[in-house]
Amino acid sequence: MKPVYQLKNASVIKEQRCLLENVDLELHSGELVLILGPNGAGKSTLLRVLAGIEALSGGQVLLASEPVSNIDRREMARQVAMVEPMIELPFGYSVEQVVMMGRAPHMDAWFEGPEDWAQVEAAMSVMDCATLRKRDFRNLSSGEMQRVLVASALAQQPCVLLLDESAAFLDVRHQLELFEALKRLTGIGYLIVAVTHDWNLAARWASRIVLIKDGRIAAAGTPSELASEPLLLEVFGVPLEVLNVEGRPPVVLHPGIAAR
């Protein structure tokens, strides 16, 4: 099966600083790939490269065997949706209006049709925000905003969903509901790539984890393959304890030892 994405020696250099360096990676449909690493490691830059927002300084990124740089923005938006950490809207849009914004790549004019509303309803249902539909987006809690933004991305009907710390502002119940929904989407062929700082969340749900440090991929594999105390110490610079319990994903604990 051909990969959805292929990154070949992908590099991003800005202001003489290397944000990504010689990244080689293949991503496939049906995967939930979670990206972890310390602050400033290049996680968000990698997502922006996949979204076609960040131009490469070297190397290549292919989407369905086509260079991302050759794909126009409207077509890219039909295939790939990205949810960034938070957005600010200058006007008082309602929740359902924000979710409808996700339909823009599919609309030939500024008029919503039955299919657009059907997708909006489905997306709000998946993200448990239908009861918020008439609320002013600006007045929502941070967690509610994130659920609405993910719903807007789902309404876009992409085949790839990119999420940058979308679970960070969610309570435990909505974190679980978000990842349960994402896992269901991979079951119907979506490729989902998400940035998180939560190893245990990643270990519970990820098909693969990609560890990034200093703009390079330090390791990639299943949670069990990467649950190595020396590897995690090397990536995060903090001694972490890995607990393996039969039948459960590996849990990582911070034992309270000072960072080196």
SULKADA-V921257 format. One record per pair of residues at least 12 apart in sequence whose C-alpha atoms are under 10 Angstrom apart, sorted by sequence separation. I is the first residue (numbers start at 1). GAP is how many residues later the second one is. D is the distance in Angstrom with one decimal. If there is no record, write none. Layout:
BEGIN
((I/GAP/D) (I/GAP/D))
END
This chain:
BEGIN
((9/12/7.2) (10/12/4.9) (11/12/6.6) (35/12/9.2) (49/12/7.7) (50/12/8.7) (51/12/9.7) (100/12/8.3) (103/12/9.6) (104/12/9.3) (121/12/9.6) (132/12/8.7) (137/12/9.9) (150/12/9.7) (166/12/8.9) (167/12/8.6) (194/12/9.5) (208/12/6.9) (209/12/5.6) (210/12/8.8) (219/12/8.4) (228/12/9.1) (229/12/6.3) (240/12/6.4) (241/12/5.0) (242/12/9.0) (9/13/3.8) (10/13/4.8) (11/13/9.7) (50/13/8.3) (55/13/9.4) (56/13/9.1) (63/13/9.3) (103/13/6.4) (150/13/8.2) (193/13/9.5) (208/13/5.2) (209/13/5.9) (210/13/9.4) (218/13/8.5) (219/13/10.0) (227/13/9.9) (228/13/8.8) (229/13/6.4) (240/13/5.8) (241/13/6.2) (8/14/7.2) (9/14/4.9) (10/14/6.7) (55/14/7.9) (102/14/9.3) (103/14/9.0) (149/14/10.0) (192/14/9.7) (195/14/9.8) (207/14/8.3) (208/14/4.6) (209/14/6.2) (218/14/9.8) (227/14/9.3) (228/14/7.0) (229/14/10.0) (239/14/9.1) (240/14/5.0) (241/14/6.6) (7/15/8.9) (8/15/6.3) (9/15/5.4) (10/15/9.0) (52/15/9.6) (53/15/9.6) (54/15/9.9) (101/15/9.9) (129/15/7.5) (133/15/9.3) (192/15/9.9) (193/15/9.7) (194/15/9.7) (195/15/9.5) (206/15/9.7) (207/15/6.2) (208/15/6.6) (209/15/9.7) (211/15/8.6) (227/15/6.5) (239/15/7.1) (240/15/6.5) (241/15/10.0) (7/16/6.5) (8/16/4.8) (9/16/8.8) (52/16/6.0) (53/16/9.5) (63/16/9.3) (100/16/7.3) (103/16/8.2) (128/16/9.3) (129/16/9.4) (132/16/8.9) (150/16/7.8) (193/16/9.7) (206/16/7.4) (207/16/7.9) (208/16/9.6) (209/16/9.3) (210/16/9.0) (218/16/8.9) (219/16/9.2) (227/16/8.8) (238/16/8.1) (239/16/7.5) (240/16/8.7) (6/17/9.9) (7/17/5.0) (8/17/6.9) (51/17/8.3) (52/17/6.9) (63/17/9.7) (100/17/7.6) (102/17/9.5) (103/17/8.1) (127/17/9.5) (149/17/8.8) (193/17/9.9) (206/17/7.2) (208/17/9.4) (209/17/7.7) (218/17/7.2) (227/17/8.8) (238/17/9.6) (239/17/8.5) (240/17/8.5) (6/18/7.5) (7/18/5.0) (8/18/8.8) (50/18/8.0) (52/18/9.8) (99/18/9.7) (102/18/8.4) (129/18/6.9) (130/18/9.2) (205/18/9.1) (208/18/9.4) (217/18/9.9) (238/18/9.4) (239/18/6.7) (6/19/5.9) (7/19/6.4) (49/19/8.8) (52/19/8.6) (100/19/8.6) (101/19/9.3) (127/19/9.5) (128/19/7.6) (129/19/6.5) (146/19/9.5) (147/19/8.1) (203/19/8.1) (204/19/8.2) (238/19/7.7) (239/19/7.9) (240/19/9.9) (5/20/7.8) (6/20/4.7) (7/20/8.8) (52/20/9.5) (53/20/9.4) (99/20/9.3) (100/20/6.0) (127/20/5.7) (128/20/8.7) (146/20/6.2) (147/20/8.8) (202/20/9.8) (203/20/5.1) (211/20/9.5) (224/20/8.8) (232/20/9.5) (238/20/7.2) (239/20/6.9) (5/21/5.6) (6/21/6.7) (19/21/8.2) (20/21/8.3) (21/21/9.3) (52/21/8.4) (81/21/8.5) (96/21/9.3) (99/21/6.1) (100/21/9.4) (102/21/10.0) (126/21/9.4) (127/21/7.2) (130/21/9.8) (145/21/9.8) (146/21/7.7) (161/21/9.0) (186/21/9.7) (202/21/7.5) (203/21/7.8) (211/21/8.9) (213/21/8.9) (214/21/9.1) (237/21/9.7) (238/21/4.6) (239/21/8.1) (3/22/9.8) (4/22/7.6) (5/22/5.1) (6/22/9.1) (19/22/7.4) (20/22/6.0) (51/22/9.8) (98/22/9.6) (99/22/9.0) (127/22/9.4) (129/22/8.1) (146/22/8.8) (147/22/9.4) (179/22/8.7) (183/22/7.4) (213/22/5.9) (227/22/9.3) (228/22/9.6) (237/22/6.2) (238/22/6.4) (3/23/6.1) (4/23/5.7) (5/23/6.9) (19/23/5.5) (20/23/8.9) (23/23/9.0) (97/23/9.2) (100/23/9.8) (124/23/8.5) (127/23/7.3) (128/23/8.9) (143/23/8.9) (146/23/7.2) (147/23/8.2) (179/23/9.6) (182/23/9.1) (183/23/8.6) (200/23/9.3) (203/23/9.5) (212/23/7.4) (213/23/8.0) (227/23/6.5) (229/23/8.9) (236/23/9.0) (237/23/6.3) (2/24/9.3) (3/24/5.6) (4/24/5.0) (5/24/9.1) (18/24/9.1) (19/24/9.1) (52/24/7.8) (78/24/9.7) (96/24/7.3) (99/24/7.9) (123/24/9.9) (124/24/7.3) (126/24/9.5) (127/24/5.9) (143/24/8.1) (145/24/8.9) (146/24/7.6) (161/24/9.5) (183/24/9.4) (199/24/8.8) (203/24/8.8) (211/24/7.4) (212/24/9.5) (224/24/9.9) (226/24/9.4) (227/24/8.2) (228/24/9.6) (236/24/10.0) (2/25/9.3) (3/25/4.6) (4/25/6.2) (19/25/9.7) (20/25/7.3) (51/25/7.8) (52/25/9.7) (77/25/9.2) (78/25/9.1) (96/25/8.5) (99/25/7.6) (123/25/8.9) (124/25/9.9) (126/25/7.4) (127/25/9.7) (143/25/8.1) (144/25/8.4) (145/25/9.5) (160/25/10.0) (161/25/9.9) (176/25/8.7) (179/25/9.3) (180/25/8.2) (211/25/9.5) (224/25/7.0) (225/25/9.7) (227/25/7.9) (2/26/7.4) (3/26/7.1) (4/26/9.9) (19/26/7.0) (20/26/7.3) (51/26/8.6) (77/26/9.7) (78/26/9.1) (79/26/9.5) (124/26/9.0) (125/26/8.4) (142/26/9.2) (143/26/4.7) (144/26/7.7) (159/26/9.4) (160/26/9.6) (175/26/8.6) (179/26/6.9) (223/26/7.2) (224/26/6.4) (233/26/9.2) (1/27/8.2) (2/27/9.0) (19/27/8.8) (77/27/8.8) (78/27/5.8) (123/27/8.3) (124/27/5.5) (127/27/9.2) (142/27/5.8) (143/27/4.6) (144/27/9.9) (147/27/8.4) (159/27/9.5) (167/27/9.4) (168/27/9.9) (179/27/9.3) (223/27/7.1) (224/27/9.8) (233/27/9.2) (1/28/9.2) (51/28/9.6) (52/28/9.2) (77/28/6.1) (78/28/7.2) (96/28/8.1) (123/28/4.9) (124/28/8.1) (126/28/8.9) (141/28/8.9) (142/28/7.7) (143/28/7.2) (147/28/9.7) (150/28/8.9) (166/28/7.9) (167/28/9.2) (168/28/7.7) (176/28/9.9) (199/28/9.4) (223/28/9.6) (20/29/9.7) (51/29/6.6) (53/29/10.0) (76/29/8.9) (77/29/9.0) (95/29/9.2) (122/29/8.6) (123/29/7.1) (141/29/9.6) (159/29/9.7) (160/29/9.1) (161/29/7.4) (162/29/8.6) (163/29/7.8) (164/29/8.7) (165/29/7.0) (166/29/7.9) (167/29/7.5) (168/29/8.4) (176/29/9.5) (12/30/9.4) (50/30/8.6) (51/30/7.5) (74/30/8.9) (75/30/7.6) (99/30/10.0) (121/30/9.3) (123/30/8.3) (124/30/8.8) (144/30/9.4) (159/30/7.4) (160/30/5.8) (161/30/6.4) (162/30/5.9) (163/30/6.4) (164/30/5.8) (165/30/5.3) (166/30/7.9) (167/30/9.6) (168/30/8.8) (51/31/6.8) (74/31/5.8) (75/31/9.5) (120/31/7.7) (123/31/5.7) (124/31/8.5) (143/31/8.4) (147/31/8.1) (154/31/9.7) (159/31/5.1) (160/31/4.8) (161/31/4.8) (162/31/5.0) (163/31/4.5) (164/31/4.9) (165/31/5.1) (167/31/9.2) (50/32/9.3) (73/32/9.1) (74/32/8.7) (119/32/9.6) (120/32/7.5) (122/32/8.7) (123/32/5.5) (143/32/9.5) (158/32/8.0) (159/32/6.4) (160/32/5.8) (161/32/6.4) (162/32/5.6) (163/32/6.3) (164/32/7.2) (165/32/7.7) (12/33/8.1) (96/33/9.1) (119/33/9.5) (120/33/9.9) (122/33/7.7) (123/33/9.2) (157/33/9.8) (158/33/9.3) (159/33/8.5) (160/33/7.8) (161/33/8.1) (162/33/8.3) (163/33/8.8) (165/33/9.5) (11/34/10.0) (12/34/9.0) (48/34/8.4) (95/34/8.2) (96/34/8.0) (99/34/9.1) (120/34/8.3) (121/34/8.5) (123/34/9.4) (167/34/9.4) (11/35/9.4) (24/35/9.3) (26/35/9.8) (47/35/8.2) (95/35/8.5) (96/35/9.9) (98/35/9.3) (119/35/8.1) (120/35/5.4) (10/36/9.2) (20/36/9.0) (21/36/9.5) (22/36/8.1) (23/36/8.5) (24/36/9.3) (25/36/9.3) (26/36/9.5) (27/36/9.6) (28/36/9.9) (47/36/9.9) (48/36/9.5) (95/36/9.4) (96/36/8.0) (97/36/8.2) (119/36/5.3) (120/36/8.8) (12/37/8.7) (20/37/9.2) (21/37/8.8) (22/37/7.3) (23/37/9.4) (24/37/9.3) (47/37/9.5) (95/37/6.3) (96/37/4.9) (97/37/8.7) (118/37/8.9) (119/37/8.1) (11/38/9.5) (20/38/9.7) (21/38/9.4) (22/38/9.7) (23/38/9.7) (94/38/8.5) (95/38/4.7) (96/38/6.7) (97/38/10.0) (98/38/9.6) (117/38/9.1) (119/38/8.0) (7/39/10.0) (10/39/8.8) (18/39/9.4) (94/39/6.5) (95/39/6.0) (96/39/8.5) (97/39/9.5) (98/39/7.6) (116/39/8.0) (44/40/8.9) (94/40/5.3) (95/40/5.8) (96/40/9.5) (97/40/9.0) (116/40/9.3) (44/41/9.9) (93/41/8.9) (94/41/5.3) (95/41/6.4) (96/41/9.0) (7/42/9.5) (12/42/8.1) (13/42/9.5) (93/42/8.3) (94/42/4.5) (95/42/5.4) (7/43/8.8) (12/43/7.3) (13/43/7.9) (14/43/8.6) (92/43/9.2) (93/43/5.7) (94/43/5.5) (95/43/9.2) (6/44/9.5) (11/44/9.1) (12/44/5.1) (13/44/5.9) (92/44/5.7) (93/44/5.9) (94/44/8.6) (204/44/8.0) (205/44/8.9) (5/45/7.9) (10/45/9.9) (11/45/5.8) (12/45/4.9) (13/45/8.6) (91/45/9.1) (92/45/6.8) (93/45/7.8) (94/45/9.7) (95/45/9.1) (203/45/9.2) (204/45/5.7) (10/46/6.6) (11/46/5.5) (12/46/6.9) (91/46/9.1) (92/46/6.7) (128/46/8.7) (203/46/5.7) (204/46/8.2) (9/47/9.9) (10/47/7.7) (11/47/5.0) (12/47/9.0) (91/47/8.3) (92/47/9.0) (98/47/10.0) (102/47/8.9) (127/47/8.6) (202/47/9.3) (203/47/6.5) (204/47/8.9) (10/48/5.8) (11/48/6.2) (89/48/8.0) (90/48/8.7) (101/48/9.8) (102/48/9.6) (201/48/9.6) (202/48/10.0) (203/48/7.4) (9/49/7.1) (10/49/4.3) (11/49/8.4) (88/49/9.3) (89/49/7.1) (95/49/9.7) (99/49/6.6) (102/49/8.3) (103/49/7.8) (106/49/10.0) (128/49/8.7) (200/49/8.0) (202/49/10.0) (203/49/9.1) (8/50/9.1) (9/50/4.6) (10/50/5.5) (11/50/9.9) (88/50/7.7) (95/50/8.7) (98/50/7.4) (99/50/7.0) (102/50/4.7) (103/50/8.6) (106/50/7.7) (127/50/7.7) (128/50/9.3) (200/50/7.5) (201/50/9.3) (8/51/5.6) (9/51/6.6) (10/51/6.8) (87/51/9.8) (98/51/7.6) (99/51/8.5) (100/51/9.2) (101/51/6.6) (102/51/5.6) (103/51/9.2) (104/51/9.5) (105/51/7.2) (106/51/9.0) (126/51/8.7) (127/51/6.9) (199/51/9.1) (200/51/5.7) (7/52/7.7) (8/52/5.2) (9/52/8.7) (96/52/8.5) (99/52/6.0) (100/52/6.5) (101/52/8.8) (102/52/7.5) (103/52/6.0) (104/52/7.6) (105/52/9.5) (126/52/8.4) (199/52/7.8) (200/52/6.5) (7/53/5.8) (8/53/6.4) (95/53/6.8) (98/53/8.9) (99/53/3.9) (100/53/9.5) (102/53/5.4) (103/53/5.0) (105/53/10.0) (199/53/6.9) (200/53/9.1) (6/54/8.0) (7/54/4.5) (8/54/8.4) (95/54/9.2) (98/54/6.5) (99/54/7.6) (101/54/8.4) (102/54/4.6) (103/54/8.1) (126/54/9.9) (127/54/7.8) (198/54/9.5) (199/54/9.4) (6/55/5.7) (7/55/6.5) (96/55/9.5) (97/55/9.2) (98/55/10.0) (99/55/8.6) (100/55/7.1) (101/55/8.3) (102/55/8.4) (126/55/6.8) (5/56/7.0) (6/56/5.1) (7/56/9.0) (86/56/8.3) (95/56/9.7) (96/56/8.7) (99/56/6.7) (100/56/8.6) (102/56/9.9) (126/56/9.6) (5/57/5.5) (6/57/6.8) (85/57/9.9) (95/57/9.3) (99/57/8.8) (4/58/7.9) (5/58/4.8) (6/58/8.2) (87/58/8.8) (3/59/9.3) (4/59/5.7) (5/59/6.3) (6/59/7.6) (86/59/7.8) (87/59/9.3) (3/60/8.3) (4/60/5.0) (5/60/7.5) (6/60/9.5) (7/60/9.9) (85/60/9.8) (86/60/7.2) (3/61/7.0) (4/61/7.6) (5/61/9.1) (6/61/9.3) (85/61/7.7) (2/62/7.8) (3/62/8.2) (4/62/9.8) (5/62/9.6) (84/62/9.0) (87/62/8.7) (2/63/8.5) (5/63/9.5) (83/63/8.5) (86/63/8.3) (85/64/9.2) (84/65/8.4) (83/66/6.5) (84/66/9.2) (82/67/9.4) (83/67/6.2) (82/68/8.6) (83/68/9.5) (81/69/9.2) (83/69/8.7) (82/70/9.8) (83/70/6.7) (81/71/9.0) (82/71/6.7) (83/71/9.8) (81/72/5.5) (82/72/9.7) (80/73/8.9) (81/73/7.7) (81/74/9.4) (82/74/9.9) (81/75/6.9) (77/76/9.8) (80/76/8.5) (81/76/8.1) (82/76/9.5) (79/77/8.5) (80/77/8.5) (81/77/5.9) (78/78/6.8) (79/78/7.6) (80/78/5.1) (81/78/8.2) (82/78/8.5) (83/78/7.9) (84/78/8.3) (85/78/8.0) (86/78/9.2) (77/79/7.7) (78/79/7.0) (79/79/4.5) (80/79/6.2) (81/79/6.3) (82/79/6.0) (83/79/6.1) (84/79/6.3) (85/79/5.6) (86/79/9.3) (77/80/9.3) (78/80/5.5) (79/80/5.3) (80/80/4.7) (81/80/5.0) (82/80/4.5) (83/80/4.8) (84/80/5.1) (85/80/5.8) (86/80/8.5) (77/81/7.4) (78/81/8.1) (79/81/6.2) (80/81/5.9) (81/81/6.1) (82/81/5.8) (83/81/6.2) (84/81/7.5) (85/81/6.0) (76/82/9.1) (77/82/10.0) (78/82/9.3) (79/82/8.7) (80/82/7.4) (81/82/8.5) (82/82/7.9) (83/82/8.6) (84/82/7.3) (85/82/9.1) (77/83/9.7) (83/83/7.1) (85/83/8.4) (86/83/9.8) (85/84/9.1) (51/109/9.2) (50/110/9.6) (51/110/9.3) (82/110/10.0) (85/110/10.0) (51/111/7.6) (80/111/9.5) (81/111/9.8) (82/111/9.5) (83/111/9.2) (84/111/10.0) (50/112/8.2) (80/112/9.8) (82/112/9.5) (48/114/8.8) (47/115/6.7) (47/116/7.9) (48/116/9.5) (47/117/7.5) (44/119/9.2) (44/120/6.6) (43/121/8.5) (44/121/9.1) (34/128/10.0) (30/129/9.8) (31/129/10.0) (32/129/9.6) (33/129/9.7) (34/129/9.4) (35/129/9.3) (29/130/8.1) (30/130/9.7) (34/130/10.0) (35/130/9.8) (29/131/8.1) (28/132/9.8) (50/143/9.3) (47/146/7.8) (32/147/9.4) (47/147/8.0) (47/148/8.1) (46/149/9.5) (32/150/7.6) (44/150/9.3) (31/151/9.9) (32/151/6.9) (43/151/9.2) (44/151/7.2) (31/152/8.5) (43/152/6.5) (30/153/8.7) (32/153/9.2) (43/153/8.9) (30/154/9.5) (31/154/9.4) (32/154/6.6) (4/155/9.3) (5/155/9.8) (30/155/7.9) (31/155/5.9) (32/155/9.8) (4/156/8.6) (30/156/4.3) (31/156/8.6) (29/157/7.2) (30/157/6.0) (29/158/9.2) (30/158/7.0) (31/158/8.0) (32/158/8.4) (33/158/8.0) (34/158/8.3) (35/158/7.4) (36/158/8.9) (37/158/8.8) (39/158/9.0) (29/159/9.0) (30/159/4.5) (31/159/7.2) (32/159/6.3) (33/159/6.2) (34/159/5.8) (35/159/6.1) (36/159/6.2) (37/159/8.3) (38/159/7.9) (29/160/5.3) (30/160/5.3) (31/160/5.2) (32/160/4.8) (33/160/4.8) (34/160/4.9) (35/160/4.7) (36/160/5.8) (37/160/7.0) (28/161/9.1) (29/161/5.5) (30/161/5.3) (31/161/6.2) (32/161/6.0) (33/161/6.4) (34/161/5.7) (35/161/6.3) (36/161/5.8) (37/161/9.8) (28/162/8.8) (29/162/4.5) (30/162/7.8) (31/162/8.0) (32/162/7.8) (33/162/8.6) (34/162/6.7) (35/162/8.3) (36/162/7.8) (37/162/9.7) (28/163/6.3) (29/163/8.1) (34/163/9.4) (35/163/9.9) (36/163/7.5) (27/164/7.6) (28/164/9.2) (34/164/9.7) (35/164/9.6) (27/165/9.2) (34/165/9.2) (27/166/8.7) (36/166/8.5) (46/166/9.7) (34/167/9.3) (35/167/8.4) (43/167/9.4) (34/168/6.1) (43/168/8.9) (33/169/8.6) (34/169/9.0) (43/169/6.8) (46/169/8.8) (32/170/9.4) (41/170/9.3) (42/170/6.9) (43/170/8.8) (45/170/8.8) (34/171/8.6) (35/171/9.5) (41/171/6.0) (42/171/7.4) (43/171/9.7) (33/172/8.9) (34/172/6.0) (40/172/9.6) (41/172/4.8) (42/172/6.8) (43/172/7.9) (32/173/7.5) (33/173/5.7) (34/173/8.0) (35/173/8.7) (36/173/7.2) (37/173/8.4) (38/173/9.1) (39/173/9.9) (40/173/8.3) (41/173/4.7) (42/173/4.9) (43/173/9.7) (32/174/5.3) (33/174/5.9) (34/174/6.5) (35/174/5.8) (36/174/6.2) (37/174/5.5) (38/174/7.7) (39/174/9.0) (40/174/7.4) (41/174/5.3) (42/174/7.8) (43/174/9.9) (31/175/7.9) (32/175/5.2) (33/175/5.0) (34/175/4.9) (35/175/4.8) (36/175/5.0) (37/175/4.9) (38/175/6.8) (39/175/9.4) (40/175/8.2) (41/175/7.9) (42/175/9.4) (31/176/5.7) (32/176/6.7) (33/176/5.7) (34/176/6.3) (35/176/6.0) (36/176/6.3) (37/176/5.9) (38/176/8.6) (41/176/9.4) (30/177/8.8) (31/177/7.5) (32/177/8.7) (33/177/7.2) (34/177/8.7) (35/177/7.3) (36/177/8.8) (37/177/8.9) (37/178/9.6) (37/180/9.4) (27/181/9.7) (37/181/9.2) (35/182/9.8) (25/185/9.4) (35/185/9.1) (4/186/9.9) (5/186/9.5) (34/186/9.8) (4/187/7.8) (33/187/9.6) (3/188/10.0) (33/188/9.5) (23/189/9.8) (33/189/9.4) (34/189/9.9) (20/192/9.4) (23/192/8.1) (24/192/9.2) (25/192/8.8) (20/193/9.5) (21/193/8.3) (22/193/8.5) (23/193/6.2) (24/193/8.1) (20/194/7.6) (21/194/5.5) (22/194/7.0) (23/194/6.5) (41/194/9.5) (19/195/7.3) (20/195/4.0) (21/195/5.5) (22/195/8.7) (25/195/9.0) (37/195/9.3) (41/195/9.9) (18/196/8.2) (19/196/5.1) (20/196/6.1) (21/196/8.6) (18/197/6.9) (19/197/8.6) (20/197/8.9) (38/197/7.4) (39/197/9.3) (17/198/9.9) (18/198/9.6) (37/198/6.8) (38/198/5.8) (36/199/9.4) (37/199/6.7) (38/199/8.7) (36/200/9.5) (13/202/10.0) (12/203/8.7) (11/204/8.5) (11/205/9.3) (10/206/9.9))
END
